[in-house]
Amino acid sequence: MSQDNLIKLQCKECKRINYWSRKNKRKVERKIEVKKHCPWCKKHTVHKELKK
């Protein structure tokens, strides 16, 4: 697994990093926003991509 493709996903509400994911940086230029479950907020929130 290449380290270049890894991105962090941070919760917008509590600002904690909960997930790691991959993306193809050649095809996807914008920052990813995904709605995922946050264990700290205990609800589904928007998670946004951070710099590695």
mmCIF entry with sequence, helices, sheets and N, C-alpha, C, O atoms, coordinates in Angstrom:
data_MODEL
# 
_entry.id   MODEL 
# 
_entity.id                         1 
_entity.type                       polymer 
_entity.pdbx_number_of_molecules   1 
# 
_entity_poly.entity_id                      1 
_entity_poly.type                           'polypeptide(L)' 
_entity_poly.nstd_linkage                   no 
_entity_poly.nstd_monomer                   no 
_entity_poly.pdbx_seq_one_letter_code       MSQDNLIKLQCKECKRINYWSRKNKRKVERKIEVKKHCPWCKKHTVHKELKK 
_entity_poly.pdbx_seq_one_letter_code_can   MSQDNLIKLQCKECKRINYWSRKNKRKVERKIEVKKHCPWCKKHTVHKELKK 
_entity_poly.pdbx_strand_id                 A 
# 
loop_
_entity_poly_seq.entity_id 
_entity_poly_seq.num 
_entity_poly_seq.mon_id 
_entity_poly_seq.hetero 
1 1  MET n 
1 2  SER n 
1 3  GLN n 
1 4  ASP n 
1 5  ASN n 
1 6  LEU n 
1 7  ILE n 
1 8  LYS n 
1 9  LEU n 
1 10 GLN n 
1 11 CYS n 
1 12 LYS n 
1 13 GLU n 
1 14 CYS n 
1 15 LYS n 
1 16 ARG n 
1 17 ILE n 
1 18 ASN n 
1 19 TYR n 
1 20 TRP n 
1 21 SER n 
1 22 ARG n 
1 23 LYS n 
1 24 ASN n 
1 25 LYS n 
1 26 ARG n 
1 27 LYS n 
1 28 VAL n 
1 29 GLU n 
1 30 ARG n 
1 31 LYS n 
1 32 ILE n 
1 33 GLU n 
1 34 VAL n 
1 35 LYS n 
1 36 LYS n 
1 37 HIS n 
1 38 CYS n 
1 39 PRO n 
1 40 TRP n 
1 41 CYS n 
1 42 LYS n 
1 43 LYS n 
1 44 HIS n 
1 45 THR n 
1 46 VAL n 
1 47 HIS n 
1 48 LYS n 
1 49 GLU n 
1 50 LEU n 
1 51 LYS n 
1 52 LYS n 
# 
_struct_asym.id          A 
_struct_asym.entity_id   1 
# 
_struct_conf.conf_type_id            HELX_P 
_struct_conf.id                      HELX_P1 
_struct_conf.pdbx_PDB_helix_id       AA1 
_struct_conf.beg_label_comp_id       GLN 
_struct_conf.beg_label_asym_id       A 
_struct_conf.beg_label_seq_id        3 
_struct_conf.pdbx_beg_PDB_ins_code   ? 
_struct_conf.end_label_comp_id       ASN 
_struct_conf.end_label_asym_id       A 
_struct_conf.end_label_seq_id        5 
_struct_conf.pdbx_end_PDB_ins_code   ? 
_struct_conf.beg_auth_comp_id        GLN 
_struct_conf.beg_auth_asym_id        A 
_struct_conf.beg_auth_seq_id         3 
_struct_conf.end_auth_comp_id        ASN 
_struct_conf.end_auth_asym_id        A 
_struct_conf.end_auth_seq_id         5 
_struct_conf.pdbx_PDB_helix_class    5 
_struct_conf.details                 ? 
_struct_conf.pdbx_PDB_helix_length   3 
# 
_struct_conf_type.id          HELX_P 
_struct_conf_type.criteria    ? 
_struct_conf_type.reference   ? 
# 
_struct_sheet.id               AA1 
_struct_sheet.type             ? 
_struct_sheet.number_strands   4 
_struct_sheet.details          ? 
# 
loop_
_struct_sheet_order.sheet_id 
_struct_sheet_order.range_id_1 
_struct_sheet_order.range_id_2 
_struct_sheet_order.offset 
_struct_sheet_order.sense 
AA1 1 2 ? anti-parallel 
AA1 2 3 ? anti-parallel 
AA1 3 4 ? anti-parallel 
# 
loop_
_struct_sheet_range.sheet_id 
_struct_sheet_range.id 
_struct_sheet_range.beg_label_comp_id 
_struct_sheet_range.beg_label_asym_id 
_struct_sheet_range.beg_label_seq_id 
_struct_sheet_range.pdbx_beg_PDB_ins_code 
_struct_sheet_range.end_label_comp_id 
_struct_sheet_range.end_label_asym_id 
_struct_sheet_range.end_label_seq_id 
_struct_sheet_range.pdbx_end_PDB_ins_code 
_struct_sheet_range.beg_auth_comp_id 
_struct_sheet_range.beg_auth_asym_id 
_struct_sheet_range.beg_auth_seq_id 
_struct_sheet_range.end_auth_comp_id 
_struct_sheet_range.end_auth_asym_id 
_struct_sheet_range.end_auth_seq_id 
AA1 1 ILE A 17 ? ARG A 22 ? ILE A 17 ARG A 22 
AA1 2 LEU A 6  ? CYS A 11 ? LEU A 6  CYS A 11 
AA1 3 LYS A 43 ? LEU A 50 ? LYS A 43 LEU A 50 
AA1 4 GLU A 33 ? CYS A 38 ? GLU A 33 CYS A 38 
# 
loop_
_atom_site.group_PDB 
_atom_site.id 
_atom_site.type_symbol 
_atom_site.label_atom_id 
_atom_site.label_alt_id 
_atom_site.label_comp_id 
_atom_site.label_asym_id 
_atom_site.label_entity_id 
_atom_site.label_seq_id 
_atom_site.pdbx_PDB_ins_code 
_atom_site.Cartn_x 
_atom_site.Cartn_y 
_atom_site.Cartn_z 
_atom_site.occupancy 
_atom_site.B_iso_or_equiv 
_atom_site.pdbx_formal_charge 
_atom_site.auth_seq_id 
_atom_site.auth_comp_id 
_atom_site.auth_asym_id 
_atom_site.auth_atom_id 
_atom_site.pdbx_PDB_model_num 
ATOM 1   N N  . MET A 1 1  ? 0.850   -1.188 0.000   1.00 0.00 ? 1  MET A N  1 
ATOM 2   C CA . MET A 1 1  ? 0.000   0.000  0.000   1.00 0.00 ? 1  MET A CA 1 
ATOM 3   C C  . MET A 1 1  ? 0.887   1.241  0.000   1.00 0.00 ? 1  MET A C  1 
ATOM 4   O O  . MET A 1 1  ? 1.781   1.369  0.837   1.00 0.00 ? 1  MET A O  1 
ATOM 5   N N  . SER A 1 2  ? 0.650   2.124  -0.908  1.00 0.00 ? 2  SER A N  1 
ATOM 6   C CA . SER A 1 2  ? 1.451   3.331  -1.044  1.00 0.00 ? 2  SER A CA 1 
ATOM 7   C C  . SER A 1 2  ? 1.031   4.393  -0.036  1.00 0.00 ? 2  SER A C  1 
ATOM 8   O O  . SER A 1 2  ? -0.159  4.623  0.180   1.00 0.00 ? 2  SER A O  1 
ATOM 9   N N  . GLN A 1 3  ? 1.999   5.026  0.564   1.00 0.00 ? 3  GLN A N  1 
ATOM 10  C CA . GLN A 1 3  ? 1.728   6.085  1.533   1.00 0.00 ? 3  GLN A CA 1 
ATOM 11  C C  . GLN A 1 3  ? 1.274   7.371  0.850   1.00 0.00 ? 3  GLN A C  1 
ATOM 12  O O  . GLN A 1 3  ? 0.690   8.240  1.498   1.00 0.00 ? 3  GLN A O  1 
ATOM 13  N N  . ASP A 1 4  ? 1.534   7.503  -0.452  1.00 0.00 ? 4  ASP A N  1 
ATOM 14  C CA . ASP A 1 4  ? 1.166   8.722  -1.181  1.00 0.00 ? 4  ASP A CA 1 
ATOM 15  C C  . ASP A 1 4  ? -0.340  8.878  -1.320  1.00 0.00 ? 4  ASP A C  1 
ATOM 16  O O  . ASP A 1 4  ? -0.838  10.001 -1.407  1.00 0.00 ? 4  ASP A O  1 
ATOM 17  N N  . ASN A 1 5  ? -1.065  7.779  -1.342  1.00 0.00 ? 5  ASN A N  1 
ATOM 18  C CA . ASN A 1 5  ? -2.511  7.831  -1.559  1.00 0.00 ? 5  ASN A CA 1 
ATOM 19  C C  . ASN A 1 5  ? -3.306  7.989  -0.279  1.00 0.00 ? 5  ASN A C  1 
ATOM 20  O O  . ASN A 1 5  ? -4.518  8.192  -0.345  1.00 0.00 ? 5  ASN A O  1 
ATOM 21  N N  . LEU A 1 6  ? -2.674  7.904  0.886   1.00 0.00 ? 6  LEU A N  1 
ATOM 22  C CA . LEU A 1 6  ? -3.398  7.971  2.146   1.00 0.00 ? 6  LEU A CA 1 
ATOM 23  C C  . LEU A 1 6  ? -3.814  9.401  2.485   1.00 0.00 ? 6  LEU A C  1 
ATOM 24  O O  . LEU A 1 6  ? -3.062  10.353 2.275   1.00 0.00 ? 6  LEU A O  1 
ATOM 25  N N  . ILE A 1 7  ? -5.023  9.525  3.012   1.00 0.00 ? 7  ILE A N  1 
ATOM 26  C CA . ILE A 1 7  ? -5.523  10.820 3.496   1.00 0.00 ? 7  ILE A CA 1 
ATOM 27  C C  . ILE A 1 7  ? -6.166  10.613 4.861   1.00 0.00 ? 7  ILE A C  1 
ATOM 28  O O  . ILE A 1 7  ? -6.612  9.511  5.180   1.00 0.00 ? 7  ILE A O  1 
ATOM 29  N N  . LYS A 1 8  ? -6.215  11.666 5.663   1.00 0.00 ? 8  LYS A N  1 
ATOM 30  C CA . LYS A 1 8  ? -6.886  11.624 6.966   1.00 0.00 ? 8  LYS A CA 1 
ATOM 31  C C  . LYS A 1 8  ? -8.266  12.248 6.816   1.00 0.00 ? 8  LYS A C  1 
ATOM 32  O O  . LYS A 1 8  ? -8.452  13.189 6.045   1.00 0.00 ? 8  LYS A O  1 
ATOM 33  N N  . LEU A 1 9  ? -9.226  11.717 7.557   1.00 0.00 ? 9  LEU A N  1 
ATOM 34  C CA . LEU A 1 9  ? -10.572 12.290 7.579   1.00 0.00 ? 9  LEU A CA 1 
ATOM 35  C C  . LEU A 1 9  ? -10.864 12.791 8.987   1.00 0.00 ? 9  LEU A C  1 
ATOM 36  O O  . LEU A 1 9  ? -10.808 12.032 9.956   1.00 0.00 ? 9  LEU A O  1 
ATOM 37  N N  . GLN A 1 10 ? -11.174 14.073 9.084   1.00 0.00 ? 10 GLN A N  1 
ATOM 38  C CA . GLN A 1 10 ? -11.397 14.730 10.372  1.00 0.00 ? 10 GLN A CA 1 
ATOM 39  C C  . GLN A 1 10 ? -12.856 15.142 10.513  1.00 0.00 ? 10 GLN A C  1 
ATOM 40  O O  . GLN A 1 10 ? -13.462 15.661 9.576   1.00 0.00 ? 10 GLN A O  1 
ATOM 41  N N  . CYS A 1 11 ? -13.410 14.902 11.699  1.00 0.00 ? 11 CYS A N  1 
ATOM 42  C CA . CYS A 1 11 ? -14.783 15.301 11.991  1.00 0.00 ? 11 CYS A CA 1 
ATOM 43  C C  . CYS A 1 11 ? -14.863 16.829 12.035  1.00 0.00 ? 11 CYS A C  1 
ATOM 44  O O  . CYS A 1 11 ? -14.002 17.483 12.623  1.00 0.00 ? 11 CYS A O  1 
ATOM 45  N N  . LYS A 1 12 ? -15.889 17.385 11.416  1.00 0.00 ? 12 LYS A N  1 
ATOM 46  C CA . LYS A 1 12 ? -16.042 18.846 11.404  1.00 0.00 ? 12 LYS A CA 1 
ATOM 47  C C  . LYS A 1 12 ? -16.523 19.399 12.736  1.00 0.00 ? 12 LYS A C  1 
ATOM 48  O O  . LYS A 1 12 ? -16.266 20.562 13.048  1.00 0.00 ? 12 LYS A O  1 
ATOM 49  N N  . GLU A 1 13 ? -17.217 18.586 13.525  1.00 0.00 ? 13 GLU A N  1 
ATOM 50  C CA . GLU A 1 13 ? -17.764 19.076 14.792  1.00 0.00 ? 13 GLU A CA 1 
ATOM 51  C C  . GLU A 1 13 ? -16.751 19.032 15.926  1.00 0.00 ? 13 GLU A C  1 
ATOM 52  O O  . GLU A 1 13 ? -16.516 20.041 16.590  1.00 0.00 ? 13 GLU A O  1 
ATOM 53  N N  . CYS A 1 14 ? -16.150 17.866 16.152  1.00 0.00 ? 14 CYS A N  1 
ATOM 54  C CA . CYS A 1 14 ? -15.234 17.738 17.294  1.00 0.00 ? 14 CYS A CA 1 
ATOM 55  C C  . CYS A 1 14 ? -13.763 17.872 16.893  1.00 0.00 ? 14 CYS A C  1 
ATOM 56  O O  . CYS A 1 14 ? -12.898 17.922 17.767  1.00 0.00 ? 14 CYS A O  1 
ATOM 57  N N  . LYS A 1 15 ? -13.460 17.932 15.595  1.00 0.00 ? 15 LYS A N  1 
ATOM 58  C CA . LYS A 1 15 ? -12.108 18.119 15.052  1.00 0.00 ? 15 LYS A CA 1 
ATOM 59  C C  . LYS A 1 15 ? -11.157 16.964 15.352  1.00 0.00 ? 15 LYS A C  1 
ATOM 60  O O  . LYS A 1 15 ? -9.942  17.161 15.390  1.00 0.00 ? 15 LYS A O  1 
ATOM 61  N N  . ARG A 1 16 ? -11.687 15.775 15.562  1.00 0.00 ? 16 ARG A N  1 
ATOM 62  C CA . ARG A 1 16 ? -10.832 14.609 15.802  1.00 0.00 ? 16 ARG A CA 1 
ATOM 63  C C  . ARG A 1 16 ? -10.649 13.825 14.509  1.00 0.00 ? 16 ARG A C  1 
ATOM 64  O O  . ARG A 1 16 ? -11.547 13.775 13.667  1.00 0.00 ? 16 ARG A O  1 
ATOM 65  N N  . ILE A 1 17 ? -9.493  13.222 14.363  1.00 0.00 ? 17 ILE A N  1 
ATOM 66  C CA . ILE A 1 17 ? -9.199  12.400 13.198  1.00 0.00 ? 17 ILE A CA 1 
ATOM 67  C C  . ILE A 1 17 ? -9.659  10.984 13.507  1.00 0.00 ? 17 ILE A C  1 
ATOM 68  O O  . ILE A 1 17 ? -9.103  10.323 14.385  1.00 0.00 ? 17 ILE A O  1 
ATOM 69  N N  . ASN A 1 18 ? -10.673 10.519 12.787  1.00 0.00 ? 18 ASN A N  1 
ATOM 70  C CA . ASN A 1 18 ? -11.282 9.228  13.068  1.00 0.00 ? 18 ASN A CA 1 
ATOM 71  C C  . ASN A 1 18 ? -10.990 8.173  12.017  1.00 0.00 ? 18 ASN A C  1 
ATOM 72  O O  . ASN A 1 18 ? -11.010 6.982  12.328  1.00 0.00 ? 18 ASN A O  1 
ATOM 73  N N  . TYR A 1 19 ? -10.721 8.570  10.786  1.00 0.00 ? 19 TYR A N  1 
ATOM 74  C CA . TYR A 1 19 ? -10.581 7.609  9.701   1.00 0.00 ? 19 TYR A CA 1 
ATOM 75  C C  . TYR A 1 19 ? -9.385  7.947  8.820   1.00 0.00 ? 19 TYR A C  1 
ATOM 76  O O  . TYR A 1 19 ? -8.971  9.101  8.709   1.00 0.00 ? 19 TYR A O  1 
ATOM 77  N N  . TRP A 1 20 ? -8.841  6.897  8.193   1.00 0.00 ? 20 TRP A N  1 
ATOM 78  C CA . TRP A 1 20 ? -7.846  7.015  7.141   1.00 0.00 ? 20 TRP A CA 1 
ATOM 79  C C  . TRP A 1 20 ? -8.463  6.426  5.886   1.00 0.00 ? 20 TRP A C  1 
ATOM 80  O O  . TRP A 1 20 ? -9.216  5.455  5.954   1.00 0.00 ? 20 TRP A O  1 
ATOM 81  N N  . SER A 1 21 ? -8.146  7.009  4.748   1.00 0.00 ? 21 SER A N  1 
ATOM 82  C CA . SER A 1 21 ? -8.696  6.514  3.493   1.00 0.00 ? 21 SER A CA 1 
ATOM 83  C C  . SER A 1 21 ? -7.667  6.721  2.386   1.00 0.00 ? 21 SER A C  1 
ATOM 84  O O  . SER A 1 21 ? -6.579  7.247  2.620   1.00 0.00 ? 21 SER A O  1 
ATOM 85  N N  . ARG A 1 22 ? -8.030  6.298  1.180   1.00 0.00 ? 22 ARG A N  1 
ATOM 86  C CA . ARG A 1 22 ? -7.172  6.491  0.012   1.00 0.00 ? 22 ARG A CA 1 
ATOM 87  C C  . ARG A 1 22 ? -7.930  7.242  -1.054  1.00 0.00 ? 22 ARG A C  1 
ATOM 88  O O  . ARG A 1 22 ? -9.157  7.178  -1.135  1.00 0.00 ? 22 ARG A O  1 
ATOM 89  N N  . LYS A 1 23 ? -7.181  7.955  -1.870  1.00 0.00 ? 23 LYS A N  1 
ATOM 90  C CA . LYS A 1 23 ? -7.804  8.573  -3.037  1.00 0.00 ? 23 LYS A CA 1 
ATOM 91  C C  . LYS A 1 23 ? -6.784  8.680  -4.159  1.00 0.00 ? 23 LYS A C  1 
ATOM 92  O O  . LYS A 1 23 ? -5.580  8.771  -3.915  1.00 0.00 ? 23 LYS A O  1 
ATOM 93  N N  . ASN A 1 24 ? -7.275  8.667  -5.379  1.00 0.00 ? 24 ASN A N  1 
ATOM 94  C CA . ASN A 1 24 ? -6.429  8.828  -6.548  1.00 0.00 ? 24 ASN A CA 1 
ATOM 95  C C  . ASN A 1 24 ? -6.250  10.326 -6.771  1.00 0.00 ? 24 ASN A C  1 
ATOM 96  O O  . ASN A 1 24 ? -7.180  11.016 -7.188  1.00 0.00 ? 24 ASN A O  1 
ATOM 97  N N  . LYS A 1 25 ? -5.062  10.814 -6.493  1.00 0.00 ? 25 LYS A N  1 
ATOM 98  C CA . LYS A 1 25 ? -4.826  12.256 -6.549  1.00 0.00 ? 25 LYS A CA 1 
ATOM 99  C C  . LYS A 1 25 ? -4.725  12.788 -7.968  1.00 0.00 ? 25 LYS A C  1 
ATOM 100 O O  . LYS A 1 25 ? -4.819  13.997 -8.185  1.00 0.00 ? 25 LYS A O  1 
ATOM 101 N N  . ARG A 1 26 ? -4.534  11.893 -8.944  1.00 0.00 ? 26 ARG A N  1 
ATOM 102 C CA . ARG A 1 26 ? -4.507  12.338 -10.337 1.00 0.00 ? 26 ARG A CA 1 
ATOM 103 C C  . ARG A 1 26 ? -5.900  12.637 -10.856 1.00 0.00 ? 26 ARG A C  1 
ATOM 104 O O  . ARG A 1 26 ? -6.082  13.545 -11.667 1.00 0.00 ? 26 ARG A O  1 
ATOM 105 N N  . LYS A 1 27 ? -6.892  11.873 -10.390 1.00 0.00 ? 27 LYS A N  1 
ATOM 106 C CA . LYS A 1 27 ? -8.258  12.043 -10.891 1.00 0.00 ? 27 LYS A CA 1 
ATOM 107 C C  . LYS A 1 27 ? -9.095  12.973 -10.018 1.00 0.00 ? 27 LYS A C  1 
ATOM 108 O O  . LYS A 1 27 ? -9.917  13.730 -10.535 1.00 0.00 ? 27 LYS A O  1 
ATOM 109 N N  . VAL A 1 28 ? -8.895  12.925 -8.699  1.00 0.00 ? 28 VAL A N  1 
ATOM 110 C CA . VAL A 1 28 ? -9.701  13.722 -7.776  1.00 0.00 ? 28 VAL A CA 1 
ATOM 111 C C  . VAL A 1 28 ? -8.840  14.866 -7.247  1.00 0.00 ? 28 VAL A C  1 
ATOM 112 O O  . VAL A 1 28 ? -7.891  14.637 -6.497  1.00 0.00 ? 28 VAL A O  1 
ATOM 113 N N  . GLU A 1 29 ? -9.168  16.084 -7.632  1.00 0.00 ? 29 GLU A N  1 
ATOM 114 C CA . GLU A 1 29 ? -8.353  17.233 -7.233  1.00 0.00 ? 29 GLU A CA 1 
ATOM 115 C C  . GLU A 1 29 ? -8.918  17.959 -6.020  1.00 0.00 ? 29 GLU A C  1 
ATOM 116 O O  . GLU A 1 29 ? -8.177  18.614 -5.288  1.00 0.00 ? 29 GLU A O  1 
ATOM 117 N N  . ARG A 1 30 ? -10.216 17.847 -5.804  1.00 0.00 ? 30 ARG A N  1 
ATOM 118 C CA . ARG A 1 30 ? -10.829 18.560 -4.680  1.00 0.00 ? 30 ARG A CA 1 
ATOM 119 C C  . ARG A 1 30 ? -10.690 17.762 -3.389  1.00 0.00 ? 30 ARG A C  1 
ATOM 120 O O  . ARG A 1 30 ? -10.345 16.581 -3.419  1.00 0.00 ? 30 ARG A O  1 
ATOM 121 N N  . LYS A 1 31 ? -10.958 18.405 -2.263  1.00 0.00 ? 31 LYS A N  1 
ATOM 122 C CA . LYS A 1 31 ? -10.926 17.721 -0.978  1.00 0.00 ? 31 LYS A CA 1 
ATOM 123 C C  . LYS A 1 31 ? -12.208 16.916 -0.804  1.00 0.00 ? 31 LYS A C  1 
ATOM 124 O O  . LYS A 1 31 ? -13.294 17.359 -1.177  1.00 0.00 ? 31 LYS A O  1 
ATOM 125 N N  . ILE A 1 32 ? -12.060 15.730 -0.233  1.00 0.00 ? 32 ILE A N  1 
ATOM 126 C CA . ILE A 1 32 ? -13.190 14.822 -0.071  1.00 0.00 ? 32 ILE A CA 1 
ATOM 127 C C  . ILE A 1 32 ? -13.949 15.162 1.209   1.00 0.00 ? 32 ILE A C  1 
ATOM 128 O O  . ILE A 1 32 ? -13.347 15.441 2.245   1.00 0.00 ? 32 ILE A O  1 
ATOM 129 N N  . GLU A 1 33 ? -15.276 15.134 1.121   1.00 0.00 ? 33 GLU A N  1 
ATOM 130 C CA . GLU A 1 33 ? -16.146 15.265 2.292   1.00 0.00 ? 33 GLU A CA 1 
ATOM 131 C C  . GLU A 1 33 ? -17.089 14.066 2.299   1.00 0.00 ? 33 GLU A C  1 
ATOM 132 O O  . GLU A 1 33 ? -17.798 13.813 1.325   1.00 0.00 ? 33 GLU A O  1 
ATOM 133 N N  . VAL A 1 34 ? -17.088 13.330 3.415   1.00 0.00 ? 34 VAL A N  1 
ATOM 134 C CA . VAL A 1 34 ? -17.880 12.107 3.522   1.00 0.00 ? 34 VAL A CA 1 
ATOM 135 C C  . VAL A 1 34 ? -18.643 12.159 4.838   1.00 0.00 ? 34 VAL A C  1 
ATOM 136 O O  . VAL A 1 34 ? -18.119 12.627 5.849   1.00 0.00 ? 34 VAL A O  1 
ATOM 137 N N  . LYS A 1 35 ? -19.866 11.683 4.823   1.00 0.00 ? 35 LYS A N  1 
ATOM 138 C CA . LYS A 1 35 ? -20.643 11.602 6.053   1.00 0.00 ? 35 LYS A CA 1 
ATOM 139 C C  . LYS A 1 35 ? -20.408 10.239 6.684   1.00 0.00 ? 35 LYS A C  1 
ATOM 140 O O  . LYS A 1 35 ? -20.794 9.214  6.124   1.00 0.00 ? 35 LYS A O  1 
ATOM 141 N N  . LYS A 1 36 ? -19.770 10.231 7.859   1.00 0.00 ? 36 LYS A N  1 
ATOM 142 C CA . LYS A 1 36 ? -19.414 8.987  8.539   1.00 0.00 ? 36 LYS A CA 1 
ATOM 143 C C  . LYS A 1 36 ? -19.769 9.101  10.020  1.00 0.00 ? 36 LYS A C  1 
ATOM 144 O O  . LYS A 1 36 ? -20.063 10.182 10.530  1.00 0.00 ? 36 LYS A O  1 
ATOM 145 N N  . HIS A 1 37 ? -19.733 7.966  10.680  1.00 0.00 ? 37 HIS A N  1 
ATOM 146 C CA . HIS A 1 37 ? -20.051 7.953  12.111  1.00 0.00 ? 37 HIS A CA 1 
ATOM 147 C C  . HIS A 1 37 ? -18.839 8.392  12.918  1.00 0.00 ? 37 HIS A C  1 
ATOM 148 O O  . HIS A 1 37 ? -17.735 7.893  12.700  1.00 0.00 ? 37 HIS A O  1 
ATOM 149 N N  . CYS A 1 38 ? -19.033 9.316  13.844  1.00 0.00 ? 38 CYS A N  1 
ATOM 150 C CA . CYS A 1 38 ? -17.979 9.776  14.742  1.00 0.00 ? 38 CYS A CA 1 
ATOM 151 C C  . CYS A 1 38 ? -18.211 9.129  16.107  1.00 0.00 ? 38 CYS A C  1 
ATOM 152 O O  . CYS A 1 38 ? -19.260 9.345  16.714  1.00 0.00 ? 38 CYS A O  1 
ATOM 153 N N  . PRO A 1 39 ? -17.253 8.341  16.603  1.00 0.00 ? 39 PRO A N  1 
ATOM 154 C CA . PRO A 1 39 ? -17.442 7.698  17.905  1.00 0.00 ? 39 PRO A CA 1 
ATOM 155 C C  . PRO A 1 39 ? -17.422 8.682  19.073  1.00 0.00 ? 39 PRO A C  1 
ATOM 156 O O  . PRO A 1 39 ? -17.952 8.380  20.143  1.00 0.00 ? 39 PRO A O  1 
ATOM 157 N N  . TRP A 1 40 ? -16.821 9.846  18.881  1.00 0.00 ? 40 TRP A N  1 
ATOM 158 C CA . TRP A 1 40 ? -16.745 10.836 19.963  1.00 0.00 ? 40 TRP A CA 1 
ATOM 159 C C  . TRP A 1 40 ? -18.033 11.653 20.059  1.00 0.00 ? 40 TRP A C  1 
ATOM 160 O O  . TRP A 1 40 ? -18.502 11.951 21.157  1.00 0.00 ? 40 TRP A O  1 
ATOM 161 N N  . CYS A 1 41 ? -18.601 12.012 18.913  1.00 0.00 ? 41 CYS A N  1 
ATOM 162 C CA . CYS A 1 41 ? -19.873 12.750 18.901  1.00 0.00 ? 41 CYS A CA 1 
ATOM 163 C C  . CYS A 1 41 ? -21.064 11.797 19.044  1.00 0.00 ? 41 CYS A C  1 
ATOM 164 O O  . CYS A 1 41 ? -22.155 12.218 19.428  1.00 0.00 ? 41 CYS A O  1 
ATOM 165 N N  . LYS A 1 42 ? -20.857 10.534 18.740  1.00 0.00 ? 42 LYS A N  1 
ATOM 166 C CA . LYS A 1 42 ? -21.878 9.486  18.774  1.00 0.00 ? 42 LYS A CA 1 
ATOM 167 C C  . LYS A 1 42 ? -23.041 9.762  17.817  1.00 0.00 ? 42 LYS A C  1 
ATOM 168 O O  . LYS A 1 42 ? -24.207 9.535  18.140  1.00 0.00 ? 42 LYS A O  1 
ATOM 169 N N  . LYS A 1 43 ? -22.683 10.257 16.632  1.00 0.00 ? 43 LYS A N  1 
ATOM 170 C CA . LYS A 1 43 ? -23.668 10.470 15.579  1.00 0.00 ? 43 LYS A CA 1 
ATOM 171 C C  . LYS A 1 43 ? -22.943 10.559 14.237  1.00 0.00 ? 43 LYS A C  1 
ATOM 172 O O  . LYS A 1 43 ? -21.714 10.616 14.193  1.00 0.00 ? 43 LYS A O  1 
ATOM 173 N N  . HIS A 1 44 ? -23.703 10.572 13.152  1.00 0.00 ? 44 HIS A N  1 
ATOM 174 C CA . HIS A 1 44 ? -23.134 10.715 11.822  1.00 0.00 ? 44 HIS A CA 1 
ATOM 175 C C  . HIS A 1 44 ? -22.856 12.185 11.560  1.00 0.00 ? 44 HIS A C  1 
ATOM 176 O O  . HIS A 1 44 ? -23.749 13.024 11.681  1.00 0.00 ? 44 HIS A O  1 
ATOM 177 N N  . THR A 1 45 ? -21.624 12.493 11.204  1.00 0.00 ? 45 THR A N  1 
ATOM 178 C CA . THR A 1 45 ? -21.224 13.867 10.921  1.00 0.00 ? 45 THR A CA 1 
ATOM 179 C C  . THR A 1 45 ? -20.410 13.890 9.623   1.00 0.00 ? 45 THR A C  1 
ATOM 180 O O  . THR A 1 45 ? -20.010 12.843 9.112   1.00 0.00 ? 45 THR A O  1 
ATOM 181 N N  . VAL A 1 46 ? -20.175 15.081 9.104   1.00 0.00 ? 46 VAL A N  1 
ATOM 182 C CA . VAL A 1 46 ? -19.369 15.240 7.913   1.00 0.00 ? 46 VAL A CA 1 
ATOM 183 C C  . VAL A 1 46 ? -17.900 15.171 8.323   1.00 0.00 ? 46 VAL A C  1 
ATOM 184 O O  . VAL A 1 46 ? -17.470 15.829 9.270   1.00 0.00 ? 46 VAL A O  1 
ATOM 185 N N  . HIS A 1 47 ? -17.140 14.360 7.587   1.00 0.00 ? 47 HIS A N  1 
ATOM 186 C CA . HIS A 1 47 ? -15.708 14.253 7.791   1.00 0.00 ? 47 HIS A CA 1 
ATOM 187 C C  . HIS A 1 47 ? -15.019 14.806 6.539   1.00 0.00 ? 47 HIS A C  1 
ATOM 188 O O  . HIS A 1 47 ? -15.362 14.450 5.412   1.00 0.00 ? 47 HIS A O  1 
ATOM 189 N N  . LYS A 1 48 ? -14.039 15.685 6.768   1.00 0.00 ? 48 LYS A N  1 
ATOM 190 C CA . LYS A 1 48 ? -13.342 16.338 5.664   1.00 0.00 ? 48 LYS A CA 1 
ATOM 191 C C  . LYS A 1 48 ? -11.885 15.915 5.626   1.00 0.00 ? 48 LYS A C  1 
ATOM 192 O O  . LYS A 1 48 ? -11.278 15.619 6.656   1.00 0.00 ? 48 LYS A O  1 
ATOM 193 N N  . GLU A 1 49 ? -11.342 15.892 4.431   1.00 0.00 ? 49 GLU A N  1 
ATOM 194 C CA . GLU A 1 49 ? -9.959  15.490 4.227   1.00 0.00 ? 49 GLU A CA 1 
ATOM 195 C C  . GLU A 1 49 ? -8.991  16.530 4.794   1.00 0.00 ? 49 GLU A C  1 
ATOM 196 O O  . GLU A 1 49 ? -9.206  17.736 4.672   1.00 0.00 ? 49 GLU A O  1 
ATOM 197 N N  . LEU A 1 50 ? -7.933  16.036 5.409   1.00 0.00 ? 50 LEU A N  1 
ATOM 198 C CA . LEU A 1 50 ? -6.858  16.877 5.931   1.00 0.00 ? 50 LEU A CA 1 
ATOM 199 C C  . LEU A 1 50 ? -5.564  16.608 5.167   1.00 0.00 ? 50 LEU A C  1 
ATOM 200 O O  . LEU A 1 50 ? -5.463  15.642 4.411   1.00 0.00 ? 50 LEU A O  1 
ATOM 201 N N  . LYS A 1 51 ? -4.591  17.467 5.373   1.00 0.00 ? 51 LYS A N  1 
ATOM 202 C CA . LYS A 1 51 ? -3.262  17.178 4.853   1.00 0.00 ? 51 LYS A CA 1 
ATOM 203 C C  . LYS A 1 51 ? -2.650  16.055 5.660   1.00 0.00 ? 51 LYS A C  1 
ATOM 204 O O  . LYS A 1 51 ? -2.953  15.908 6.844   1.00 0.00 ? 51 LYS A O  1 
ATOM 205 N N  . LYS A 1 52 ? -1.810  15.276 5.053   1.00 0.00 ? 52 LYS A N  1 
ATOM 206 C CA . LYS A 1 52 ? -1.173  14.166 5.758   1.00 0.00 ? 52 LYS A CA 1 
ATOM 207 C C  . LYS A 1 52 ? -0.013  14.646 6.582   1.00 0.00 ? 52 LYS A C  1 
ATOM 208 O O  . LYS A 1 52 ? 0.645   13.846 7.247   1.00 0.00 ? 52 LYS A O  1 
# 
